[in-house]
Amino acid sequence: METLEGVYRQGRKTLSRAGIEGPGFEADCLFQKAFGLSRQERILRAREEAGPEAADRFRDLIRERRGGRPLQYLLGEWPFCGRSLLVGEGVLIPREETELLVETASAMLESTAAPAVLDLCSGTGAVALALADRFPESDVRAVEWMEPALGYLNRNIARSGLPNVRAVRLDVLDPESARPFRELDCIVSNPPYVRTDELPGLQREVLREPREALDGGADGLGFYRAIAAHWVPSLRNGGALCAEVGEGQAEEVARIFAGAGMERLRFFRDFNRIERVVSGLKPE
């Protein structure tokens, strides 16, 4: 008889041998996906027989994970700021460090009544939904261009039930896209910022994510230049700009934003002590 614990242990061993970081955690996640049992339930029922169909599903998931498919894509959803977001092929996976972008923007909006917020390169809508949830009187627009990501964005908005956030299909790099927006209180963005020549060296799991969500151009700064040139004029005087940046990019991004007239530029470090967010204010 094949037990629940036996099936789980074999899956964990397979992930460990494949060099997966945190094989126990990932095996737990995939086991719950296949069997519908939490870690605690699995432990309590360890000696029970494993249903063959669920066991096969689990092995299939383990096989795909061993082959490099991201855990988040296999699970179909991933948490961000206390909300579970739908994810899959064609959309960037929300990262924990991006929660710093939400915290930074939230602090800058604390004294703003009914803020108008624009989230550029929204992807799953992680940042837009977190801000819409924190500021119920806000009007949040989530801007995304790529069709697969837009599908996840719309589904996550619908799933959230939040009435104050909407998806807009626009190209951030197109100057015409910004023209309808005026007097915004805050622009936030986690744009593509990996240098094109660095893409081949990324982890195999990251390379499964859409290139369009990663590739920031030759120097990784193309989207920041577009935001500064096309979108900063849409901020009201005194409005805030917050952007996530790659390691080592903060000073150059700050220079780009300063060139667009932004003042009081600040850097914020993530839990790895990397300067991860740049913020600034448009002069009053």
C-alpha positions as CSV (number, residue, x, y, z in Angstrom):
1,M,0.0,0.0,0.0
2,E,1.3,3.5,-0.9
3,T,0.7,5.9,2.0
4,L,0.3,9.6,1.9
5,E,3.6,10.1,3.8
6,G,5.4,7.8,1.4
7,V,4.2,9.6,-1.7
8,Y,5.1,13.0,-0.1
9,R,8.6,11.9,0.9
10,Q,9.4,10.6,-2.5
11,G,8.3,13.9,-4.1
12,R,10.4,15.9,-1.6
13,K,13.4,13.7,-2.3
14,T,13.0,14.2,-6.1
15,L,13.0,18.0,-5.6
16,S,15.9,17.8,-3.3
17,R,18.0,15.8,-5.8
18,A,17.0,18.3,-8.5
19,G,18.6,21.1,-6.5
20,I,15.3,22.8,-5.7
21,E,15.8,25.3,-2.9
22,G,13.3,24.6,0.0
23,P,12.2,21.1,-1.3
24,G,10.1,20.5,1.8
25,F,8.1,23.7,1.4
26,E,7.6,23.2,-2.3
27,A,6.6,19.5,-1.9
28,D,4.0,20.6,0.8
29,C,2.6,23.2,-1.6
30,L,2.3,20.7,-4.5
31,F,0.9,18.0,-2.2
32,Q,-1.8,20.3,-1.1
33,K,-2.6,21.2,-4.7
34,A,-2.8,17.5,-5.7
35,F,-4.5,16.0,-2.7
36,G,-6.4,19.0,-1.2
37,L,-4.8,18.4,2.2
38,S,-2.9,20.9,4.3
39,R,0.4,20.1,5.8
40,Q,-1.2,19.4,9.2
41,E,-3.8,17.1,7.6
42,R,-1.1,15.2,5.7
43,I,0.9,14.6,9.0
44,L,-2.2,13.5,10.9
45,R,-3.2,11.1,8.1
46,A,0.3,10.0,7.2
47,R,-0.4,6.3,7.2
48,E,-3.5,6.4,5.2
49,E,-3.5,5.1,1.6
50,A,-2.8,7.6,-1.1
51,G,-5.5,7.7,-3.8
52,P,-3.9,6.7,-7.1
53,E,-5.3,9.6,-9.1
54,A,-4.1,12.2,-6.6
55,A,-0.8,10.5,-6.3
56,D,-0.4,10.6,-10.1
57,R,-1.3,14.3,-10.1
58,F,1.3,15.0,-7.4
59,R,4.0,13.1,-9.3
60,D,3.2,15.1,-12.5
61,L,3.5,18.3,-10.6
62,I,6.8,17.2,-9.1
63,R,8.1,16.2,-12.5
64,E,7.2,19.6,-14.0
65,R,8.8,21.4,-11.0
66,R,11.9,19.4,-11.4
67,G,12.0,20.5,-15.0
68,G,12.1,24.1,-14.1
69,R,8.5,25.2,-14.3
70,P,7.9,27.8,-11.5
71,L,6.1,26.6,-8.4
72,Q,3.7,29.6,-8.6
73,Y,2.6,28.6,-12.1
74,L,2.0,25.0,-11.0
75,L,-0.1,26.2,-8.1
76,G,-2.0,28.8,-10.2
77,E,-2.0,31.4,-7.5
78,W,0.4,33.2,-5.2
79,P,0.0,35.5,-2.1
80,F,0.9,39.2,-2.2
81,C,0.0,41.7,0.6
82,G,-2.4,39.2,2.1
83,R,-4.3,38.6,-1.1
84,S,-4.1,35.4,-3.3
85,L,-3.6,36.3,-6.9
86,L,-4.1,34.2,-10.0
87,V,-0.8,33.6,-11.8
88,G,0.3,31.5,-14.8
89,E,2.3,31.5,-18.0
90,G,2.3,35.0,-19.6
91,V,2.4,37.1,-16.4
92,L,5.2,38.1,-14.0
93,I,5.0,36.3,-10.6
94,P,4.6,38.8,-7.7
95,R,7.6,39.0,-5.5
96,E,7.7,39.6,-1.8
97,E,10.2,42.5,-2.2
98,T,7.6,44.4,-4.3
99,E,5.5,44.8,-1.1
100,L,8.0,47.6,-0.3
101,L,6.6,49.5,-3.3
102,V,3.2,49.2,-1.8
103,E,4.4,50.4,1.6
104,T,6.3,53.3,0.2
105,A,3.3,54.5,-1.9
106,S,0.9,54.0,1.0
107,A,3.0,56.2,3.3
108,M,3.1,58.9,0.7
109,L,-0.7,58.8,0.2
110,E,-1.7,58.7,3.9
111,S,-2.8,62.3,4.0
112,T,-4.5,62.3,0.6
113,A,-8.2,62.1,0.4
114,A,-9.6,59.9,-2.4
115,P,-6.3,59.6,-4.2
116,A,-6.1,59.1,-7.9
117,V,-3.5,56.4,-8.5
118,L,-1.9,54.9,-11.7
119,D,-0.1,51.6,-11.6
120,L,2.1,51.2,-14.7
121,C,3.1,47.7,-15.9
122,S,0.6,46.2,-13.6
123,G,0.9,42.6,-14.5
124,T,-1.3,40.5,-12.1
125,G,-2.5,43.8,-10.5
126,A,-0.7,43.0,-7.3
127,V,0.3,46.6,-6.5
128,A,-2.9,48.2,-7.8
129,L,-5.1,45.8,-5.8
130,A,-3.1,46.3,-2.6
131,L,-3.4,50.1,-2.9
132,A,-7.1,50.0,-3.8
133,D,-7.7,47.8,-0.7
134,R,-5.8,50.1,1.6
135,F,-7.5,53.3,0.2
136,P,-11.2,52.4,-0.3
137,E,-12.0,56.0,-1.5
138,S,-9.2,55.9,-4.1
139,D,-9.5,55.6,-7.9
140,V,-6.9,53.2,-9.1
141,R,-6.1,52.5,-12.7
142,A,-4.0,49.4,-13.5
143,V,-2.1,49.8,-16.9
144,E,-1.0,46.7,-18.8
145,W,-0.2,46.1,-22.4
146,M,0.5,42.4,-22.9
147,E,-2.6,40.3,-23.6
148,P,-1.9,37.3,-21.3
149,A,-1.0,39.5,-18.4
150,L,-4.1,41.6,-19.0
151,G,-6.3,38.5,-18.7
152,Y,-4.8,37.7,-15.3
153,L,-5.2,41.4,-14.3
154,N,-8.9,41.4,-15.2
155,R,-9.6,38.2,-13.4
156,N,-7.8,39.3,-10.3
157,I,-9.7,42.5,-10.2
158,A,-13.0,40.7,-10.7
159,R,-12.0,38.2,-8.0
160,S,-11.1,41.0,-5.5
161,G,-14.6,42.5,-5.5
162,L,-13.0,46.0,-5.1
163,P,-15.0,48.6,-6.9
164,N,-12.3,51.3,-7.1
165,V,-9.8,49.6,-9.4
166,R,-10.0,49.2,-13.2
167,A,-7.7,47.7,-15.8
168,V,-6.6,49.8,-18.8
169,R,-4.8,48.4,-21.8
170,L,-2.1,50.9,-22.7
171,D,1.5,50.8,-23.8
172,V,3.6,52.6,-21.2
173,L,6.3,53.3,-23.8
174,D,3.8,55.2,-26.1
175,P,3.7,58.9,-25.3
176,E,0.1,59.0,-26.5
177,S,-1.0,56.6,-23.7
178,A,-0.4,59.2,-21.0
179,R,-2.3,62.0,-22.5
180,P,-5.8,61.2,-21.0
181,F,-4.4,61.3,-17.5
182,R,-4.2,64.5,-15.5
183,E,-3.8,65.6,-11.9
184,L,-2.8,62.1,-10.6
185,D,-1.9,61.9,-6.9
186,C,0.5,59.0,-7.4
187,I,2.1,56.9,-10.0
188,V,3.6,53.5,-9.0
189,S,5.4,51.1,-11.2
190,N,7.3,47.9,-11.2
191,P,8.5,48.0,-14.8
192,P,10.9,45.6,-16.6
193,Y,14.4,46.5,-15.5
194,V,16.7,43.6,-16.4
195,R,19.4,44.5,-19.0
196,T,18.9,42.6,-22.2
197,D,22.4,41.1,-22.0
198,E,21.6,39.8,-18.5
199,L,18.5,37.8,-19.5
200,P,20.4,34.6,-20.5
201,G,22.0,34.4,-17.0
202,L,18.7,34.5,-15.0
203,Q,17.5,31.5,-13.1
204,R,15.8,28.9,-15.2
205,E,12.5,29.5,-13.4
206,V,12.7,33.3,-14.1
207,L,13.3,32.6,-17.7
208,R,9.9,30.9,-17.8
209,E,8.3,34.2,-17.1
210,P,7.4,36.5,-20.0
211,R,10.4,38.2,-21.5
212,E,8.4,41.4,-22.0
213,A,7.9,41.7,-18.2
214,L,11.7,41.4,-17.6
215,D,13.6,43.1,-20.4
216,G,14.3,46.7,-19.7
217,G,16.4,47.3,-22.7
218,A,20.1,47.6,-23.3
219,D,20.8,49.3,-19.9
220,G,17.6,48.2,-18.1
221,L,16.4,51.7,-17.8
222,G,14.2,52.2,-20.9
223,F,10.9,52.1,-19.0
224,Y,12.1,54.6,-16.4
225,R,13.0,57.1,-19.2
226,A,9.5,56.6,-20.6
227,I,7.8,57.1,-17.2
228,A,9.8,60.3,-16.7
229,A,9.2,61.7,-20.2
230,H,5.6,60.7,-20.8
231,W,3.9,60.1,-17.4
232,V,5.4,62.5,-14.9
233,P,3.5,65.4,-16.6
234,S,0.3,63.6,-15.6
235,L,1.0,64.0,-11.9
236,R,-0.5,67.0,-10.0
237,N,1.9,69.4,-8.4
238,G,2.9,67.7,-5.2
239,G,2.1,64.3,-6.6
240,A,4.2,61.2,-5.8
241,L,6.2,58.8,-8.0
242,C,7.3,55.4,-6.7
243,A,9.1,52.8,-8.7
244,E,10.8,49.5,-8.0
245,V,14.3,49.2,-9.4
246,G,16.9,46.5,-9.9
247,E,20.0,46.1,-7.8
248,G,22.5,48.9,-8.5
249,Q,20.0,51.0,-10.5
250,A,18.6,53.4,-7.8
251,E,21.0,56.3,-8.3
252,E,20.6,56.3,-12.1
253,V,16.8,56.0,-11.9
254,A,16.8,58.9,-9.4
255,R,18.8,61.0,-11.9
256,I,16.3,60.2,-14.7
257,F,13.4,61.3,-12.4
258,A,15.3,64.4,-11.3
259,G,15.7,65.3,-15.0
260,A,11.9,65.3,-15.3
261,G,11.7,67.7,-12.4
262,M,11.0,65.3,-9.6
263,E,12.3,66.5,-6.2
264,R,12.9,65.0,-2.7
265,L,14.1,61.7,-4.2
266,R,14.6,58.9,-1.7
267,F,15.8,55.3,-1.8
268,F,14.2,52.4,0.2
269,R,16.0,49.2,0.9
270,D,14.3,45.8,0.9
271,F,14.8,42.9,3.3
272,N,18.1,42.0,1.6
273,R,19.3,45.6,2.1
274,I,19.1,46.3,-1.6
275,E,18.0,49.7,-2.7
276,R,14.7,48.5,-4.2
277,V,12.4,51.5,-4.5
278,V,12.9,55.1,-5.6
279,S,10.4,57.8,-4.7
280,G,10.0,61.4,-5.5
281,L,7.6,64.3,-5.4
282,K,6.6,66.7,-8.2
283,P,7.2,70.3,-7.1
284,E,4.2,72.2,-5.7
